[in-house]
Amino acid sequence: MLKEEARILYRKKRKALSFAERAKSDDLMLIQFQKLDLPFIHSLLSFWPIEENNEPNTHLFTDYLEFRNPALSVSYPRTDFSNNNMEAVQVDVDTPFQLKDHNIREPLGGTVINPATIDMVLVPLLICDKMGYRVGYGKGFYDKFLAGVSEDCIKIGFSYFEPIDKIEGKHDFDIPLNICITPQNVYVFNFS
């Protein structure tokens, strides 16, 4: 399936999910996530789910990782739509967030983190394929950012839908996930 076709189709499919369906799927994905035998994570880049886009509740996954490691350094993206770049900003319980472009909640203030020091990134997606390549919203923020993380950084996506066979029309700069978690399964792609 072509990338743009997948973007349109899975945006519609996700929009059609009820709040109850999403809440149940989020809980099932958390259970799948808790089953993973992950290495110790020191630094996480999460993201604030956009409610209008029916994104998975990443707060559940972030909270679980913080429970496992109370000293976890958590950061959230801050984006610049003028050049489609983003940076990771370390947050704490007192960090205020502001609603910005495209209903993205971003931290105000905070310390910018070097991408190479991040152990895990929760990567937004609409759908991925069986090789770990994903369809996002089409601006390339995450692929640009992921180019700067270490080889050992674990890139995880959460999807309400099972992977499709293959996404056609990928770019050379597209970076695949290591893991995709759905309500029913955990897919491991190029996890080292």
PyMOL commands that place a pseudoatom at each C-alpha (Angstrom):
pseudoatom trace, name=CA, resn=MET, resi=1, chain=A, elem=C, hetatm=0, pos=[0.000, 0.000, 0.000]
pseudoatom trace, name=CA, resn=LEU, resi=2, chain=A, elem=C, hetatm=0, pos=[1.297, 3.445, -0.860]
pseudoatom trace, name=CA, resn=LYS, resi=3, chain=A, elem=C, hetatm=0, pos=[2.274, 5.596, 2.102]
pseudoatom trace, name=CA, resn=GLU, resi=4, chain=A, elem=C, hetatm=0, pos=[-0.268, 8.325, 1.336]
pseudoatom trace, name=CA, resn=GLU, resi=5, chain=A, elem=C, hetatm=0, pos=[-3.087, 5.792, 0.847]
pseudoatom trace, name=CA, resn=ALA, resi=6, chain=A, elem=C, hetatm=0, pos=[-2.213, 4.200, 4.189]
pseudoatom trace, name=CA, resn=ARG, resi=7, chain=A, elem=C, hetatm=0, pos=[-2.162, 7.623, 5.860]
pseudoatom trace, name=CA, resn=ILE, resi=8, chain=A, elem=C, hetatm=0, pos=[-5.676, 8.434, 4.632]
pseudoatom trace, name=CA, resn=LEU, resi=9, chain=A, elem=C, hetatm=0, pos=[-7.123, 4.981, 5.345]
pseudoatom trace, name=CA, resn=TYR, resi=10, chain=A, elem=C, hetatm=0, pos=[-5.715, 4.546, 8.848]
pseudoatom trace, name=CA, resn=ARG, resi=11, chain=A, elem=C, hetatm=0, pos=[-6.490, 8.100, 9.874]
pseudoatom trace, name=CA, resn=LYS, resi=12, chain=A, elem=C, hetatm=0, pos=[-10.136, 7.340, 9.012]
pseudoatom trace, name=CA, resn=LYS, resi=13, chain=A, elem=C, hetatm=0, pos=[-10.036, 3.964, 10.782]
pseudoatom trace, name=CA, resn=ARG, resi=14, chain=A, elem=C, hetatm=0, pos=[-8.594, 5.510, 13.928]
pseudoatom trace, name=CA, resn=LYS, resi=15, chain=A, elem=C, hetatm=0, pos=[-11.116, 8.358, 13.865]
pseudoatom trace, name=CA, resn=ALA, resi=16, chain=A, elem=C, hetatm=0, pos=[-13.919, 5.756, 13.721]
pseudoatom trace, name=CA, resn=LEU, resi=17, chain=A, elem=C, hetatm=0, pos=[-12.829, 4.140, 17.013]
pseudoatom trace, name=CA, resn=SER, resi=18, chain=A, elem=C, hetatm=0, pos=[-14.985, 5.023, 20.002]
pseudoatom trace, name=CA, resn=PHE, resi=19, chain=A, elem=C, hetatm=0, pos=[-13.508, 6.245, 23.264]
pseudoatom trace, name=CA, resn=ALA, resi=20, chain=A, elem=C, hetatm=0, pos=[-14.376, 2.891, 24.887]
pseudoatom trace, name=CA, resn=GLU, resi=21, chain=A, elem=C, hetatm=0, pos=[-12.670, 0.933, 22.082]
pseudoatom trace, name=CA, resn=ARG, resi=22, chain=A, elem=C, hetatm=0, pos=[-9.549, 3.051, 22.397]
pseudoatom trace, name=CA, resn=ALA, resi=23, chain=A, elem=C, hetatm=0, pos=[-9.462, 2.810, 26.203]
pseudoatom trace, name=CA, resn=LYS, resi=24, chain=A, elem=C, hetatm=0, pos=[-9.740, -0.979, 26.043]
pseudoatom trace, name=CA, resn=SER, resi=25, chain=A, elem=C, hetatm=0, pos=[-7.043, -1.150, 23.339]
pseudoatom trace, name=CA, resn=ASP, resi=26, chain=A, elem=C, hetatm=0, pos=[-4.770, 1.162, 25.357]
pseudoatom trace, name=CA, resn=ASP, resi=27, chain=A, elem=C, hetatm=0, pos=[-5.077, -1.165, 28.366]
pseudoatom trace, name=CA, resn=LEU, resi=28, chain=A, elem=C, hetatm=0, pos=[-4.333, -4.207, 26.201]
pseudoatom trace, name=CA, resn=MET, resi=29, chain=A, elem=C, hetatm=0, pos=[-1.284, -2.473, 24.709]
pseudoatom trace, name=CA, resn=LEU, resi=30, chain=A, elem=C, hetatm=0, pos=[-0.057, -1.647, 28.215]
pseudoatom trace, name=CA, resn=ILE, resi=31, chain=A, elem=C, hetatm=0, pos=[-0.319, -5.340, 29.123]
pseudoatom trace, name=CA, resn=GLN, resi=32, chain=A, elem=C, hetatm=0, pos=[1.672, -6.241, 25.978]
pseudoatom trace, name=CA, resn=PHE, resi=33, chain=A, elem=C, hetatm=0, pos=[4.245, -3.558, 26.839]
pseudoatom trace, name=CA, resn=GLN, resi=34, chain=A, elem=C, hetatm=0, pos=[4.640, -4.900, 30.389]
pseudoatom trace, name=CA, resn=LYS, resi=35, chain=A, elem=C, hetatm=0, pos=[5.448, -8.372, 28.991]
pseudoatom trace, name=CA, resn=LEU, resi=36, chain=A, elem=C, hetatm=0, pos=[8.524, -7.077, 27.152]
pseudoatom trace, name=CA, resn=ASP, resi=37, chain=A, elem=C, hetatm=0, pos=[11.906, -7.932, 28.566]
pseudoatom trace, name=CA, resn=LEU, resi=38, chain=A, elem=C, hetatm=0, pos=[13.360, -4.468, 28.101]
pseudoatom trace, name=CA, resn=PRO, resi=39, chain=A, elem=C, hetatm=0, pos=[16.803, -3.347, 29.188]
pseudoatom trace, name=CA, resn=PHE, resi=40, chain=A, elem=C, hetatm=0, pos=[17.024, -0.732, 31.918]
pseudoatom trace, name=CA, resn=ILE, resi=41, chain=A, elem=C, hetatm=0, pos=[15.975, 2.623, 30.479]
pseudoatom trace, name=CA, resn=HIS, resi=42, chain=A, elem=C, hetatm=0, pos=[17.616, 5.818, 31.777]
pseudoatom trace, name=CA, resn=SER, resi=43, chain=A, elem=C, hetatm=0, pos=[16.206, 8.328, 29.290]
pseudoatom trace, name=CA, resn=LEU, resi=44, chain=A, elem=C, hetatm=0, pos=[12.860, 8.314, 27.476]
pseudoatom trace, name=CA, resn=LEU, resi=45, chain=A, elem=C, hetatm=0, pos=[11.377, 10.546, 24.801]
pseudoatom trace, name=CA, resn=SER, resi=46, chain=A, elem=C, hetatm=0, pos=[7.599, 10.238, 25.008]
pseudoatom trace, name=CA, resn=PHE, resi=47, chain=A, elem=C, hetatm=0, pos=[4.891, 12.359, 23.388]
pseudoatom trace, name=CA, resn=TRP, resi=48, chain=A, elem=C, hetatm=0, pos=[1.599, 13.821, 24.518]
pseudoatom trace, name=CA, resn=PRO, resi=49, chain=A, elem=C, hetatm=0, pos=[-1.230, 12.070, 22.631]
pseudoatom trace, name=CA, resn=ILE, resi=50, chain=A, elem=C, hetatm=0, pos=[-3.400, 14.312, 20.481]
pseudoatom trace, name=CA, resn=GLU, resi=51, chain=A, elem=C, hetatm=0, pos=[-6.950, 13.534, 21.573]
pseudoatom trace, name=CA, resn=GLU, resi=52, chain=A, elem=C, hetatm=0, pos=[-8.503, 14.873, 18.361]
pseudoatom trace, name=CA, resn=ASN, resi=53, chain=A, elem=C, hetatm=0, pos=[-6.410, 12.355, 16.389]
pseudoatom trace, name=CA, resn=ASN, resi=54, chain=A, elem=C, hetatm=0, pos=[-7.465, 9.449, 18.644]
pseudoatom trace, name=CA, resn=GLU, resi=55, chain=A, elem=C, hetatm=0, pos=[-3.841, 8.648, 19.400]
pseudoatom trace, name=CA, resn=PRO, resi=56, chain=A, elem=C, hetatm=0, pos=[-2.977, 5.866, 21.863]
pseudoatom trace, name=CA, resn=ASN, resi=57, chain=A, elem=C, hetatm=0, pos=[-2.685, 7.005, 25.469]
pseudoatom trace, name=CA, resn=THR, resi=58, chain=A, elem=C, hetatm=0, pos=[1.087, 7.252, 25.789]
pseudoatom trace, name=CA, resn=HIS, resi=59, chain=A, elem=C, hetatm=0, pos=[0.734, 8.492, 29.370]
pseudoatom trace, name=CA, resn=LEU, resi=60, chain=A, elem=C, hetatm=0, pos=[0.038, 4.867, 30.386]
pseudoatom trace, name=CA, resn=PHE, resi=61, chain=A, elem=C, hetatm=0, pos=[3.299, 3.635, 28.872]
pseudoatom trace, name=CA, resn=THR, resi=62, chain=A, elem=C, hetatm=0, pos=[5.344, 6.543, 30.189]
pseudoatom trace, name=CA, resn=ASP, resi=63, chain=A, elem=C, hetatm=0, pos=[3.904, 6.126, 33.698]
pseudoatom trace, name=CA, resn=TYR, resi=64, chain=A, elem=C, hetatm=0, pos=[4.732, 2.404, 33.615]
pseudoatom trace, name=CA, resn=LEU, resi=65, chain=A, elem=C, hetatm=0, pos=[8.363, 3.139, 32.686]
pseudoatom trace, name=CA, resn=GLU, resi=66, chain=A, elem=C, hetatm=0, pos=[8.574, 5.761, 35.438]
pseudoatom trace, name=CA, resn=PHE, resi=67, chain=A, elem=C, hetatm=0, pos=[7.168, 3.223, 37.913]
pseudoatom trace, name=CA, resn=ARG, resi=68, chain=A, elem=C, hetatm=0, pos=[9.904, 0.750, 36.882]
pseudoatom trace, name=CA, resn=ASN, resi=69, chain=A, elem=C, hetatm=0, pos=[12.561, 3.452, 37.253]
pseudoatom trace, name=CA, resn=PRO, resi=70, chain=A, elem=C, hetatm=0, pos=[11.664, 6.451, 39.438]
pseudoatom trace, name=CA, resn=ALA, resi=71, chain=A, elem=C, hetatm=0, pos=[14.935, 8.128, 38.358]
pseudoatom trace, name=CA, resn=LEU, resi=72, chain=A, elem=C, hetatm=0, pos=[13.956, 7.930, 34.668]
pseudoatom trace, name=CA, resn=SER, resi=73, chain=A, elem=C, hetatm=0, pos=[14.712, 11.077, 32.694]
pseudoatom trace, name=CA, resn=VAL, resi=74, chain=A, elem=C, hetatm=0, pos=[11.598, 11.849, 30.644]
pseudoatom trace, name=CA, resn=SER, resi=75, chain=A, elem=C, hetatm=0, pos=[11.503, 14.299, 27.785]
pseudoatom trace, name=CA, resn=TYR, resi=76, chain=A, elem=C, hetatm=0, pos=[8.863, 15.462, 25.334]
pseudoatom trace, name=CA, resn=PRO, resi=77, chain=A, elem=C, hetatm=0, pos=[9.242, 16.929, 21.864]
pseudoatom trace, name=CA, resn=ARG, resi=78, chain=A, elem=C, hetatm=0, pos=[9.269, 20.610, 21.071]
pseudoatom trace, name=CA, resn=THR, resi=79, chain=A, elem=C, hetatm=0, pos=[8.684, 21.222, 17.369]
pseudoatom trace, name=CA, resn=ASP, resi=80, chain=A, elem=C, hetatm=0, pos=[9.546, 23.956, 14.919]
pseudoatom trace, name=CA, resn=PHE, resi=81, chain=A, elem=C, hetatm=0, pos=[7.171, 23.894, 11.957]
pseudoatom trace, name=CA, resn=SER, resi=82, chain=A, elem=C, hetatm=0, pos=[9.223, 26.481, 10.060]
pseudoatom trace, name=CA, resn=ASN, resi=83, chain=A, elem=C, hetatm=0, pos=[11.916, 23.855, 9.403]
pseudoatom trace, name=CA, resn=ASN, resi=84, chain=A, elem=C, hetatm=0, pos=[10.175, 20.615, 10.482]
pseudoatom trace, name=CA, resn=ASN, resi=85, chain=A, elem=C, hetatm=0, pos=[12.708, 19.989, 13.244]
pseudoatom trace, name=CA, resn=MET, resi=86, chain=A, elem=C, hetatm=0, pos=[12.121, 18.873, 16.785]
pseudoatom trace, name=CA, resn=GLU, resi=87, chain=A, elem=C, hetatm=0, pos=[14.128, 18.650, 19.964]
pseudoatom trace, name=CA, resn=ALA, resi=88, chain=A, elem=C, hetatm=0, pos=[13.721, 16.610, 23.141]
pseudoatom trace, name=CA, resn=VAL, resi=89, chain=A, elem=C, hetatm=0, pos=[13.054, 18.686, 26.265]
pseudoatom trace, name=CA, resn=GLN, resi=90, chain=A, elem=C, hetatm=0, pos=[13.501, 17.124, 29.694]
pseudoatom trace, name=CA, resn=VAL, resi=91, chain=A, elem=C, hetatm=0, pos=[10.447, 17.562, 31.938]
pseudoatom trace, name=CA, resn=ASP, resi=92, chain=A, elem=C, hetatm=0, pos=[9.442, 16.944, 35.536]
pseudoatom trace, name=CA, resn=VAL, resi=93, chain=A, elem=C, hetatm=0, pos=[6.133, 16.989, 37.428]
pseudoatom trace, name=CA, resn=ASP, resi=94, chain=A, elem=C, hetatm=0, pos=[6.208, 20.801, 37.578]
pseudoatom trace, name=CA, resn=THR, resi=95, chain=A, elem=C, hetatm=0, pos=[6.885, 21.422, 33.884]
pseudoatom trace, name=CA, resn=PRO, resi=96, chain=A, elem=C, hetatm=0, pos=[4.012, 23.332, 32.247]
pseudoatom trace, name=CA, resn=PHE, resi=97, chain=A, elem=C, hetatm=0, pos=[2.830, 22.256, 28.812]
pseudoatom trace, name=CA, resn=GLN, resi=98, chain=A, elem=C, hetatm=0, pos=[1.299, 24.541, 26.210]
pseudoatom trace, name=CA, resn=LEU, resi=99, chain=A, elem=C, hetatm=0, pos=[-1.014, 23.690, 23.327]
pseudoatom trace, name=CA, resn=LYS, resi=100, chain=A, elem=C, hetatm=0, pos=[0.842, 24.599, 20.133]
pseudoatom trace, name=CA, resn=ASP, resi=101, chain=A, elem=C, hetatm=0, pos=[0.425, 24.100, 16.363]
pseudoatom trace, name=CA, resn=HIS, resi=102, chain=A, elem=C, hetatm=0, pos=[-1.720, 21.126, 15.299]
pseudoatom trace, name=CA, resn=ASN, resi=103, chain=A, elem=C, hetatm=0, pos=[-2.957, 20.631, 18.901]
pseudoatom trace, name=CA, resn=ILE, resi=104, chain=A, elem=C, hetatm=0, pos=[0.440, 19.379, 20.038]
pseudoatom trace, name=CA, resn=ARG, resi=105, chain=A, elem=C, hetatm=0, pos=[1.168, 19.837, 23.736]
pseudoatom trace, name=CA, resn=GLU, resi=106, chain=A, elem=C, hetatm=0, pos=[4.777, 20.909, 24.242]
pseudoatom trace, name=CA, resn=PRO, resi=107, chain=A, elem=C, hetatm=0, pos=[6.831, 21.688, 27.337]
pseudoatom trace, name=CA, resn=LEU, resi=108, chain=A, elem=C, hetatm=0, pos=[7.512, 25.320, 28.173]
pseudoatom trace, name=CA, resn=GLY, resi=109, chain=A, elem=C, hetatm=0, pos=[11.096, 25.818, 29.242]
pseudoatom trace, name=CA, resn=GLY, resi=110, chain=A, elem=C, hetatm=0, pos=[13.224, 22.852, 30.234]
pseudoatom trace, name=CA, resn=THR, resi=111, chain=A, elem=C, hetatm=0, pos=[16.588, 21.470, 29.232]
pseudoatom trace, name=CA, resn=VAL, resi=112, chain=A, elem=C, hetatm=0, pos=[17.146, 20.283, 25.672]
pseudoatom trace, name=CA, resn=ILE, resi=113, chain=A, elem=C, hetatm=0, pos=[18.499, 16.715, 25.663]
pseudoatom trace, name=CA, resn=ASN, resi=114, chain=A, elem=C, hetatm=0, pos=[21.107, 15.379, 23.252]
pseudoatom trace, name=CA, resn=PRO, resi=115, chain=A, elem=C, hetatm=0, pos=[19.313, 12.741, 21.113]
pseudoatom trace, name=CA, resn=ALA, resi=116, chain=A, elem=C, hetatm=0, pos=[22.322, 10.420, 21.403]
pseudoatom trace, name=CA, resn=THR, resi=117, chain=A, elem=C, hetatm=0, pos=[21.679, 10.050, 25.156]
pseudoatom trace, name=CA, resn=ILE, resi=118, chain=A, elem=C, hetatm=0, pos=[18.093, 8.800, 24.790]
pseudoatom trace, name=CA, resn=ASP, resi=119, chain=A, elem=C, hetatm=0, pos=[17.532, 5.071, 25.426]
pseudoatom trace, name=CA, resn=MET, resi=120, chain=A, elem=C, hetatm=0, pos=[13.952, 4.795, 24.176]
pseudoatom trace, name=CA, resn=VAL, resi=121, chain=A, elem=C, hetatm=0, pos=[11.638, 6.812, 21.947]
pseudoatom trace, name=CA, resn=LEU, resi=122, chain=A, elem=C, hetatm=0, pos=[7.876, 6.363, 21.811]
pseudoatom trace, name=CA, resn=VAL, resi=123, chain=A, elem=C, hetatm=0, pos=[7.178, 7.110, 18.155]
pseudoatom trace, name=CA, resn=PRO, resi=124, chain=A, elem=C, hetatm=0, pos=[3.745, 8.227, 16.932]
pseudoatom trace, name=CA, resn=LEU, resi=125, chain=A, elem=C, hetatm=0, pos=[2.264, 6.423, 13.947]
pseudoatom trace, name=CA, resn=LEU, resi=126, chain=A, elem=C, hetatm=0, pos=[-0.926, 5.727, 12.069]
pseudoatom trace, name=CA, resn=ILE, resi=127, chain=A, elem=C, hetatm=0, pos=[0.177, 2.261, 10.884]
pseudoatom trace, name=CA, resn=CYS, resi=128, chain=A, elem=C, hetatm=0, pos=[3.393, 0.331, 10.281]
pseudoatom trace, name=CA, resn=ASP, resi=129, chain=A, elem=C, hetatm=0, pos=[4.372, -2.517, 8.022]
pseudoatom trace, name=CA, resn=LYS, resi=130, chain=A, elem=C, hetatm=0, pos=[5.863, -5.921, 8.781]
pseudoatom trace, name=CA, resn=MET, resi=131, chain=A, elem=C, hetatm=0, pos=[9.400, -4.518, 8.477]
pseudoatom trace, name=CA, resn=GLY, resi=132, chain=A, elem=C, hetatm=0, pos=[8.836, -1.785, 11.063]
pseudoatom trace, name=CA, resn=TYR, resi=133, chain=A, elem=C, hetatm=0, pos=[8.442, 1.143, 8.690]
pseudoatom trace, name=CA, resn=ARG, resi=134, chain=A, elem=C, hetatm=0, pos=[5.676, 3.467, 9.801]
pseudoatom trace, name=CA, resn=VAL, resi=135, chain=A, elem=C, hetatm=0, pos=[3.299, 5.999, 8.382]
pseudoatom trace, name=CA, resn=GLY, resi=136, chain=A, elem=C, hetatm=0, pos=[3.157, 9.159, 10.464]
pseudoatom trace, name=CA, resn=TYR, resi=137, chain=A, elem=C, hetatm=0, pos=[1.575, 12.511, 9.724]
pseudoatom trace, name=CA, resn=GLY, resi=138, chain=A, elem=C, hetatm=0, pos=[3.942, 13.287, 6.856]
pseudoatom trace, name=CA, resn=LYS, resi=139, chain=A, elem=C, hetatm=0, pos=[6.206, 16.076, 8.135]
pseudoatom trace, name=CA, resn=GLY, resi=140, chain=A, elem=C, hetatm=0, pos=[9.288, 13.936, 8.869]
pseudoatom trace, name=CA, resn=PHE, resi=141, chain=A, elem=C, hetatm=0, pos=[9.915, 15.309, 12.383]
pseudoatom trace, name=CA, resn=TYR, resi=142, chain=A, elem=C, hetatm=0, pos=[10.594, 11.927, 13.919]
pseudoatom trace, name=CA, resn=ASP, resi=143, chain=A, elem=C, hetatm=0, pos=[12.699, 10.496, 11.099]
pseudoatom trace, name=CA, resn=LYS, resi=144, chain=A, elem=C, hetatm=0, pos=[14.965, 13.563, 11.279]
pseudoatom trace, name=CA, resn=PHE, resi=145, chain=A, elem=C, hetatm=0, pos=[15.179, 13.279, 15.051]
pseudoatom trace, name=CA, resn=LEU, resi=146, chain=A, elem=C, hetatm=0, pos=[15.757, 9.507, 15.052]
pseudoatom trace, name=CA, resn=ALA, resi=147, chain=A, elem=C, hetatm=0, pos=[18.728, 9.975, 12.719]
pseudoatom trace, name=CA, resn=GLY, resi=148, chain=A, elem=C, hetatm=0, pos=[20.539, 11.455, 15.745]
pseudoatom trace, name=CA, resn=VAL, resi=149, chain=A, elem=C, hetatm=0, pos=[19.821, 8.753, 18.342]
pseudoatom trace, name=CA, resn=SER, resi=150, chain=A, elem=C, hetatm=0, pos=[22.276, 5.987, 19.147]
pseudoatom trace, name=CA, resn=GLU, resi=151, chain=A, elem=C, hetatm=0, pos=[22.093, 2.566, 17.473]
pseudoatom trace, name=CA, resn=ASP, resi=152, chain=A, elem=C, hetatm=0, pos=[21.015, 1.100, 20.819]
pseudoatom trace, name=CA, resn=CYS, resi=153, chain=A, elem=C, hetatm=0, pos=[18.031, 3.425, 21.213]
pseudoatom trace, name=CA, resn=ILE, resi=154, chain=A, elem=C, hetatm=0, pos=[14.785, 1.437, 21.206]
pseudoatom trace, name=CA, resn=LYS, resi=155, chain=A, elem=C, hetatm=0, pos=[12.142, 2.912, 18.920]
pseudoatom trace, name=CA, resn=ILE, resi=156, chain=A, elem=C, hetatm=0, pos=[8.639, 1.752, 19.909]
pseudoatom trace, name=CA, resn=GLY, resi=157, chain=A, elem=C, hetatm=0, pos=[5.326, 2.453, 18.235]
pseudoatom trace, name=CA, resn=PHE, resi=158, chain=A, elem=C, hetatm=0, pos=[1.826, 1.710, 19.534]
pseudoatom trace, name=CA, resn=SER, resi=159, chain=A, elem=C, hetatm=0, pos=[-0.898, 0.932, 17.010]
pseudoatom trace, name=CA, resn=TYR, resi=160, chain=A, elem=C, hetatm=0, pos=[-4.546, 0.056, 17.303]
pseudoatom trace, name=CA, resn=PHE, resi=161, chain=A, elem=C, hetatm=0, pos=[-4.121, -1.940, 14.074]
pseudoatom trace, name=CA, resn=GLU, resi=162, chain=A, elem=C, hetatm=0, pos=[-1.971, -4.881, 13.041]
pseudoatom trace, name=CA, resn=PRO, resi=163, chain=A, elem=C, hetatm=0, pos=[0.892, -4.095, 10.620]
pseudoatom trace, name=CA, resn=ILE, resi=164, chain=A, elem=C, hetatm=0, pos=[0.207, -4.148, 6.902]
pseudoatom trace, name=CA, resn=ASP, resi=165, chain=A, elem=C, hetatm=0, pos=[2.419, -6.208, 4.590]
pseudoatom trace, name=CA, resn=LYS, resi=166, chain=A, elem=C, hetatm=0, pos=[4.470, -3.407, 3.069]
pseudoatom trace, name=CA, resn=ILE, resi=167, chain=A, elem=C, hetatm=0, pos=[4.435, 0.369, 2.843]
pseudoatom trace, name=CA, resn=GLU, resi=168, chain=A, elem=C, hetatm=0, pos=[5.338, 1.522, -0.652]
pseudoatom trace, name=CA, resn=GLY, resi=169, chain=A, elem=C, hetatm=0, pos=[6.887, 4.912, -1.309]
pseudoatom trace, name=CA, resn=LYS, resi=170, chain=A, elem=C, hetatm=0, pos=[9.307, 4.981, 1.621]
pseudoatom trace, name=CA, resn=HIS, resi=171, chain=A, elem=C, hetatm=0, pos=[12.128, 7.512, 1.586]
pseudoatom trace, name=CA, resn=ASP, resi=172, chain=A, elem=C, hetatm=0, pos=[15.818, 6.800, 2.125]
pseudoatom trace, name=CA, resn=PHE, resi=173, chain=A, elem=C, hetatm=0, pos=[15.691, 8.763, 5.395]
pseudoatom trace, name=CA, resn=ASP, resi=174, chain=A, elem=C, hetatm=0, pos=[12.780, 6.717, 6.863]
pseudoatom trace, name=CA, resn=ILE, resi=175, chain=A, elem=C, hetatm=0, pos=[13.868, 4.968, 10.049]
pseudoatom trace, name=CA, resn=PRO, resi=176, chain=A, elem=C, hetatm=0, pos=[12.071, 1.774, 11.081]
pseudoatom trace, name=CA, resn=LEU, resi=177, chain=A, elem=C, hetatm=0, pos=[10.779, 0.935, 14.528]
pseudoatom trace, name=CA, resn=ASN, resi=178, chain=A, elem=C, hetatm=0, pos=[12.398, -1.747, 16.645]
pseudoatom trace, name=CA, resn=ILE, resi=179, chain=A, elem=C, hetatm=0, pos=[9.054, -2.733, 18.165]
pseudoatom trace, name=CA, resn=CYS, resi=180, chain=A, elem=C, hetatm=0, pos=[5.382, -2.166, 17.419]
pseudoatom trace, name=CA, resn=ILE, resi=181, chain=A, elem=C, hetatm=0, pos=[2.794, -3.010, 20.038]
pseudoatom trace, name=CA, resn=THR, resi=182, chain=A, elem=C, hetatm=0, pos=[-0.838, -3.650, 19.148]
pseudoatom trace, name=CA, resn=PRO, resi=183, chain=A, elem=C, hetatm=0, pos=[-3.639, -4.741, 21.473]
pseudoatom trace, name=CA, resn=GLN, resi=184, chain=A, elem=C, hetatm=0, pos=[-3.082, -8.360, 20.416]
pseudoatom trace, name=CA, resn=ASN, resi=185, chain=A, elem=C, hetatm=0, pos=[0.626, -8.648, 19.597]
pseudoatom trace, name=CA, resn=VAL, resi=186, chain=A, elem=C, hetatm=0, pos=[4.178, -7.430, 19.990]
pseudoatom trace, name=CA, resn=TYR, resi=187, chain=A, elem=C, hetatm=0, pos=[6.157, -7.174, 16.759]
pseudoatom trace, name=CA, resn=VAL, resi=188, chain=A, elem=C, hetatm=0, pos=[9.950, -7.100, 17.028]
pseudoatom trace, name=CA, resn=PHE, resi=189, chain=A, elem=C, hetatm=0, pos=[11.680, -5.894, 13.896]
pseudoatom trace, name=CA, resn=ASN, resi=190, chain=A, elem=C, hetatm=0, pos=[15.370, -5.065, 14.150]
pseudoatom trace, name=CA, resn=PHE, resi=191, chain=A, elem=C, hetatm=0, pos=[15.783, -5.124, 17.887]
pseudoatom trace, name=CA, resn=SER, resi=192, chain=A, elem=C, hetatm=0, pos=[19.386, -5.699, 18.920]
for i in range(1, 192): cmd.bond("trace and resi %d" % i, "trace and resi %d" % (i + 1))
show_as sticks, trace
zoom trace
